[in-house]
Amino acid sequence: QVQLVESGGELVQAGGSLRLSCAASGRTFSSYTMGWFRQAPGKEREFVAAIRRSGGITYYSDTVKGRFTISRDNAKNTVYLQMNSLKPEDTAVYYCAADRDFSVNYYTAREYDYWGQGTQVTVSS
């Protein structure tokens, strides 16, 4: 079992930056692919970014590519999402997730085995 706890979400003005953190419990964090998803009111949960075990391979949705950066520190059991040039449409609850099976479908929520409770990011215009 892995428990994930997100933090760092808050209200920010458009153009601003935030860094989200996701702290994981357990000794096997370094073996998981980690992902960030988000869900806005009335919308489906959508893929934001993912990072493979060693941190050498990362993936981004087209909507955040060039603005967001995912990283991980396996020594601290933590994954990060640095968000720059934030837009009002980035407003959502952001969720951290862990995939233990190295799924090729890293962009699909159902492939992830563990989820955090989410952290709210609100971008004002």
C-alpha positions, 0 to 999 in steps of 0.5 A: 500500500502507498499513501499519497498526500498532496500539498501546495495548492492555493489561490494565485494570479494569472501568470504566477507560479506554484509548486505542488508536492506529493509525499508518498509513504512506503519503501517502494516509491522509487519503483512507481511511475508517478503522475499528476492529474487534475479535475475542474468542476463539471469536467472529467479528470485529465492527465497533466504529467507523469514521470518514470521511476528514475526520473529520466523520462517525463510526459506532459499533456499538450496543454501544460507542456512548456509551462509545467515541470514534473520531477521527483526525489526518490530519497524523499519519496516526493514528486513535484509539479512546478507550474509556471505561467498559470492560466485561469483554465488551470484551475482545478483540483490536482491529484497525485497518483502512483502506478506500480505496473509501468503502464504504457498508458501513463496518461490514463487515470485507470492505470494508476493504483493509488491516489492522493486526496487532491489539492485545490489550485485556483488561478484568478484572472 
